[in-house]
């Protein structure tokens, strides 16, 4: 009985904290938020190339499915 009440209290607390983080965005602020520098990944192509290069060099590791020697050579 007490465990259910504690669980319900935690759900209410977490929900209240999550909802308090929301804020309205004014129309003139949306232009700033739409800039590429505000993106989670501002340069996706460069990141993909870097990851491909890294995976090619680290192919000898057990968790990688990439092909290559894995020697780390340039």
DSSP file (Angstrom, degrees, kcal/mol; ACC not computed):
  #  RESIDUE AA STRUCTURE BP1 BP2  ACC     N-H-->O    O-->H-N    N-H-->O    O-->H-N    TCO  KAPPA ALPHA  PHI   PSI    X-CA   Y-CA   Z-CA
    1    1 A X     >        0   0    0      0, 0.0     4,-1.6     0, 0.0     5,-0.1   0.000 360.0 360.0 360.0 -47.2    0.0    0.0    0.0
    2    2 A X  H  >  +     0   0    0      1,-0.2     4,-2.5     2,-0.2     5,-0.2   0.865 360.0  57.2 -69.0 -35.3    2.7    2.4    1.0
    3    3 A X  H  > S+     0   0    0      1,-0.2     4,-2.4     2,-0.2    -1,-0.2   0.890 106.1  49.5 -63.1 -39.8    4.8    1.4   -2.0
    4    4 A X  H  > S+     0   0    0      2,-0.2     4,-2.4     1,-0.2    -1,-0.2   0.886 111.5  48.9 -66.6 -38.6    2.0    2.4   -4.4
    5    5 A X  H  X S+     0   0    0     -4,-1.6     4,-2.2     2,-0.2    -2,-0.2   0.899 112.3  48.5 -67.6 -39.8    1.6    5.7   -2.7
    6    6 A X  H  X S+     0   0    0     -4,-2.5     4,-2.3     2,-0.2    -2,-0.2   0.907 112.2  48.9 -65.4 -42.1    5.3    6.4   -2.9
    7    7 A X  H  X S+     0   0    0     -4,-2.4     4,-2.1     1,-0.2    -2,-0.2   0.911 111.5  49.2 -64.3 -42.4    5.4    5.4   -6.6
    8    8 A X  H  X S+     0   0    0     -4,-2.4     4,-2.1     1,-0.2    -1,-0.2   0.880 109.9  52.0 -64.5 -38.0    2.4    7.7   -7.3
    9    9 A X  H  X S+     0   0    0     -4,-2.2     4,-2.3     2,-0.2    -2,-0.2   0.906 109.1  49.7 -65.3 -41.4    4.1   10.6   -5.5
   10   10 A X  H  X S+     0   0    0     -4,-2.3     4,-2.8     2,-0.2     5,-0.3   0.893 109.2  52.0 -64.9 -39.0    7.3   10.1   -7.5
   11   11 A X  H  X S+     0   0    0     -4,-2.1     4,-2.3     1,-0.2    -1,-0.2   0.913 110.9  47.7 -62.9 -42.2    5.3   10.1  -10.7
   12   12 A X  H  X S+     0   0    0     -4,-2.1     4,-2.3     2,-0.2    -2,-0.2   0.911 113.3  47.9 -64.9 -42.2    3.6   13.4   -9.7
   13   13 A X  H  X S+     0   0    0     -4,-2.3     4,-2.3     2,-0.2    -2,-0.2   0.935 113.6  45.9 -65.5 -46.8    6.9   15.0   -8.8
   14   14 A X  H  X S+     0   0    0     -4,-2.8     4,-2.3     1,-0.2    -1,-0.2   0.896 113.4  50.3 -64.9 -39.9    8.6   14.0  -12.0
   15   15 A X  H  X S+     0   0    0     -4,-2.3     4,-2.4    -5,-0.3    -1,-0.2   0.911 110.2  49.9 -63.9 -42.3    5.7   15.1  -14.1
   16   16 A X  H  X S+     0   0    0     -4,-2.3     4,-1.5     1,-0.2    -2,-0.2   0.905 112.0  47.6 -64.1 -41.3    5.6   18.4  -12.4
   17   17 A X  H  X S+     0   0    0     -4,-2.3     4,-0.6     1,-0.2    -1,-0.2   0.889 112.5  49.9 -66.6 -38.8    9.3   19.0  -12.9
   18   18 A X  H >< S+     0   0    0     -4,-2.3     3,-0.7     1,-0.2     4,-0.2   0.891 112.1  46.4 -67.4 -39.7    9.0   18.0  -16.6
   19   19 A X  H >< S+     0   0    0     -4,-2.4     3,-1.0     1,-0.2    -1,-0.2   0.772 103.5  62.8 -75.3 -25.0    6.1   20.3  -17.3
   20   20 A X  H 3< S+     0   0    0     -4,-1.5    -1,-0.2     1,-0.2    -2,-0.2   0.683  93.1  65.1 -74.1 -15.1    7.7   23.2  -15.5
   21   21 A X  T << S+     0   0    0     -3,-0.7     2,-0.2    -4,-0.6    -1,-0.2   0.604  81.0  98.8 -81.3 -11.4   10.6   23.2  -18.1
   22   22 A X    <   +     0   0    0     -3,-1.0     2,-0.3    -4,-0.2    -3,-0.0  -0.559  49.3 174.3 -79.4 138.9    8.2   24.1  -20.9
   23   23 A X        -     0   0    0     -2,-0.2     2,-0.1     0, 0.0    -2,-0.0  -0.998  33.3-108.4-143.6 143.4    8.1   27.7  -22.0
   24   24 A X        -     0   0    0     -2,-0.3     2,-0.5     1,-0.0     0, 0.0  -0.433  29.3-140.2 -70.6 146.4    6.4   29.5  -24.8
   25   25 A X        -     0   0    0     -2,-0.1     2,-0.1     2,-0.0     5,-0.1  -0.933  13.3-132.5-110.9 125.9    8.6   30.8  -27.7
   26   26 A X    >>  -     0   0    0     -2,-0.5     3,-1.3     1,-0.1     4,-0.9  -0.382  23.6-113.4 -72.5 153.6    7.9   34.2  -29.2
   27   27 A X  H >> S+     0   0    0      1,-0.3     4,-0.5     2,-0.2     3,-0.5   0.848 116.8  53.4 -57.7 -35.5    7.7   34.5  -33.0
   28   28 A X  H 34 S+     0   0    0      1,-0.2     4,-0.4     2,-0.2    -1,-0.3   0.666 106.0  54.8 -76.1 -14.3   10.9   36.7  -33.1
   29   29 A X  H <> S+     0   0    0     -3,-1.3     4,-1.8     1,-0.2     3,-0.3   0.661  90.7  74.1 -87.5 -18.2   12.8   34.1  -31.0
   30   30 A X  H <X S+     0   0    0     -4,-0.9     4,-1.3    -3,-0.5    -2,-0.2   0.822  88.9  59.2 -67.4 -30.6   12.1   31.3  -33.5
   31   31 A X  H  < S+     0   0    0     -4,-0.5     4,-0.3     1,-0.2    -1,-0.2   0.888 106.7  47.5 -63.7 -38.5   14.5   32.7  -36.0
   32   32 A X  H >4 S+     0   0    0     -4,-0.4     3,-1.1    -3,-0.3    -2,-0.2   0.898 111.8  49.7 -68.5 -40.4   17.3   32.4  -33.5
   33   33 A X  H 3< S+     0   0    0     -4,-1.8    -1,-0.2     1,-0.2    -2,-0.2   0.704 104.0  60.8 -72.5 -18.9   16.3   28.8  -32.5
   34   34 A X  T 3< S+     0   0    0     -4,-1.3    -1,-0.2    -5,-0.2    -2,-0.2   0.490  78.2 115.3 -86.8  -3.2   16.2   27.8  -36.2
   35   35 A X  S X  S-     0   0    0     -3,-1.1     3,-1.5    -4,-0.3     4,-0.3  -0.320  76.2-121.6 -66.7 150.3   19.9   28.6  -36.8
   36   36 A X  G >  S+     0   0    0      1,-0.3     3,-1.3     2,-0.2    -1,-0.1   0.785 110.3  64.9 -65.1 -26.3   22.1   25.6  -37.7
   37   37 A X  G 3  S+     0   0    0      1,-0.3    -1,-0.3     4,-0.0     5,-0.2   0.705  97.1  57.2 -69.8 -17.0   24.3   26.3  -34.7
   38   38 A X  G <  S+     0   0    0     -3,-1.5    -1,-0.3    -6,-0.2    -2,-0.2   0.494  85.2 107.8 -89.4  -4.2   21.4   25.5  -32.4
   39   39 A X  S <  S-     0   0    0     -3,-1.3     3,-0.5    -4,-0.3     4,-0.1  -0.325  80.3-121.7 -71.4 155.8   21.0   22.1  -33.9
   40   40 A X  S    S+     0   0    0      1,-0.3     2,-0.5     2,-0.1    -1,-0.1   0.902 112.6  23.6 -62.5 -40.2   22.0   19.0  -31.9
   41   41 A X  S    S-     0   0    0      1,-0.1     3,-0.5    -5,-0.0    -1,-0.3  -0.861  73.1-178.3-126.8  94.9   24.4   18.1  -34.7
   42   42 A X  S    S+     0   0    0     -3,-0.5     2,-0.3    -2,-0.5    -1,-0.1   0.758  81.5  36.1 -69.6 -24.2   25.3   21.3  -36.6
   43   43 A X     >  +     0   0    0      1,-0.1     4,-1.9    -4,-0.1    -1,-0.3  -0.675  66.2 165.2-127.5  78.2   27.5   19.5  -39.1
   44   44 A X  H  > S+     0   0    0     -3,-0.5     4,-2.3    -2,-0.3     5,-0.1   0.861  75.9  51.8 -66.5 -35.6   26.0   16.1  -39.8
   45   45 A X  H  > S+     0   0    0      2,-0.2     4,-2.2     1,-0.2    -1,-0.2   0.913 110.4  48.3 -67.5 -41.2   28.0   15.4  -43.0
   46   46 A X  H  > S+     0   0    0      1,-0.2     4,-2.4     2,-0.2    -1,-0.2   0.887 111.9  50.3 -65.1 -38.2   31.3   16.1  -41.2
   47   47 A X  H  X S+     0   0    0     -4,-1.9     4,-2.6     2,-0.2    -2,-0.2   0.907 109.1  51.0 -66.0 -41.6   30.3   13.9  -38.3
   48   48 A X  H  X S+     0   0    0     -4,-2.3     4,-2.3     2,-0.2    -2,-0.2   0.911 111.5  48.0 -62.2 -41.7   29.3   11.0  -40.7
   49   49 A X  H  X S+     0   0    0     -4,-2.2     4,-2.4     2,-0.2    -2,-0.2   0.913 112.2  48.9 -65.1 -43.2   32.7   11.3  -42.4
   50   50 A X  H  X S+     0   0    0     -4,-2.4     4,-2.5     1,-0.2    -2,-0.2   0.910 112.4  48.2 -63.2 -42.4   34.6   11.3  -39.0
   51   51 A X  H  X S+     0   0    0     -4,-2.6     4,-2.8     2,-0.2    -1,-0.2   0.894 111.0  51.0 -65.8 -39.4   32.6    8.3  -37.8
   52   52 A X  H  X S+     0   0    0     -4,-2.3     4,-2.1    -5,-0.2    -2,-0.2   0.925 112.1  46.8 -63.0 -44.4   33.3    6.4  -41.0
   53   53 A X  H  X S+     0   0    0     -4,-2.4     4,-1.8     2,-0.2    -2,-0.2   0.922 113.6  48.2 -63.8 -44.1   37.0    7.2  -40.8
   54   54 A X  H  X S+     0   0    0     -4,-2.5     4,-2.0     1,-0.2    -2,-0.2   0.923 111.7  49.3 -62.6 -44.9   37.1    6.1  -37.1
   55   55 A X  H  < S+     0   0    0     -4,-2.8    -1,-0.2     1,-0.2    -2,-0.2   0.856 108.7  53.6 -65.2 -34.3   35.2    2.9  -37.8
   56   56 A X  H >< S+     0   0    0     -4,-2.1    14,-0.8     1,-0.2     3,-0.7   0.879 112.9  43.4 -66.9 -36.5   37.5    2.0  -40.6
   57   57 A X  H 3< S+     0   0    0     -4,-1.8    15,-0.4     1,-0.2     3,-0.4   0.794 116.7  46.2 -78.0 -28.7   40.6    2.4  -38.4
   58   58 A X  T >< S+     0   0    0     -4,-2.0     3,-1.5     1,-0.2    -1,-0.2   0.016  72.5 119.1-104.0  27.0   39.0    0.6  -35.4
   59   59 A X  T <   +     0   0    0     -3,-0.7    -1,-0.2     1,-0.3     5,-0.1   0.712  65.2  67.8 -67.9 -19.0   37.7   -2.4  -37.4
   60   60 A X  T 3  S+     0   0    0     -3,-0.4    -1,-0.3    -4,-0.1    -2,-0.1   0.663  78.5 100.2 -75.7 -14.4   39.8   -4.8  -35.4
   61   61 A X  S X  S-     0   0    0     -3,-1.5     3,-1.0     1,-0.1    -3,-0.0  -0.394  81.6-123.0 -72.0 153.3   37.8   -4.1  -32.2
   62   62 A X  T 3  S+     0   0    0      1,-0.2    -1,-0.1    -2,-0.1    -3,-0.0   0.781 105.0  53.2 -69.8 -28.6   35.2   -6.7  -31.3
   63   63 A X  T 3  S+     0   0    0      2,-0.0     2,-0.4     0, 0.0    -1,-0.2   0.438  90.1  92.7 -89.8   1.1   32.2   -4.3  -31.2
   64   64 A X    <   -     0   0    0     -3,-1.0    -9,-0.0    -6,-0.2    -5,-0.0  -0.752  49.5-169.7-100.4 141.5   32.7   -2.8  -34.7
   65   65 A X        +     0   0    0     -2,-0.4    -1,-0.1     2,-0.1     2,-0.1   0.274  54.8 112.5-106.4   9.0   31.1   -4.1  -37.8
   66   66 A X        -     0   0    0    -11,-0.2     2,-0.3    -8,-0.1    -2,-0.1  -0.390  65.2-122.0 -80.6 158.7   33.2   -1.9  -40.2
   67   67 A X        +     0   0    0     -2,-0.1     2,-0.2    -7,-0.0     3,-0.1  -0.688  57.8  86.9 -98.1 156.4   35.7   -3.3  -42.5
   68   68 A X  S    S-     0   0    0     -2,-0.3   -11,-0.1     1,-0.1   -12,-0.0  -0.776  81.7 -76.6 141.5 175.4   39.4   -2.4  -42.5
   69   69 A X        -     0   0    0     -2,-0.2   -12,-0.1   -13,-0.1    -1,-0.1   0.823  44.7-143.9 -78.2 -31.6   42.7   -3.2  -41.0
   70   70 A X        +     0   0    0    -14,-0.8   -13,-0.1    -3,-0.1    -1,-0.1   0.648  62.5 123.2  78.0  13.9   42.2   -1.6  -37.7
   71   71 A X  S    S-     0   0    0      2,-0.1   -14,-0.1     1,-0.0   -13,-0.1   0.696  74.6-125.4 -82.8 -17.7   45.8   -0.6  -37.5
   72   72 A X        +     0   0    0    -15,-0.4   -15,-0.1     1,-0.2   -14,-0.1   0.598  55.1 153.8  84.4  11.8   45.0    3.2  -37.0
   73   73 A X              0   0    0      1,-0.1    -1,-0.2   -16,-0.1    -3,-0.1  -0.352 360.0 360.0 -72.7 153.8   47.2    4.2  -40.0
   74   74 A X              0   0    0     -2,-0.1    -1,-0.1   -17,-0.0   -17,-0.0   0.438 360.0 360.0 -90.6 360.0   46.5    7.3  -41.9
